[in-house]
Amino acid sequence: MRYAIEELHFSVNNIVVFAWSIGGYSACWTAVHYQDIRGLILDAVFDDVLPLAQRQMPSFASKFVEKAIRYYLDLNNIQLLKLYNGPFYL
């Protein structure tokens, strides 16, 4: 975003942020921090990374995975989208 705004001289309100898959978190974060973007488009993104991570780990590690995700890598797109006031499309 900073490159597009500062170097390419794009106006924030002319930028649409598009994301696919795990890029959805970065796009949601960007939308929250640049509320004046024209819009946000999310394609095949997850709402919360925790269920995806837990399926990849043995069941005995479930609590550890939950604590690690929530403390170090809490990629929760739903929580971010609640903070974004602009238009978005899923």
Buried (B, 14 or more C-beta within 10 A) or exposed (E): BEEBEEEEEEEEEEBEBEBEEEBBBEBBBBBBEBEEBEEBBBEEBBBBBBEEBBEEEEEEEEEEBEEBBEEEEEBBBEEBBEEBEBEBEE
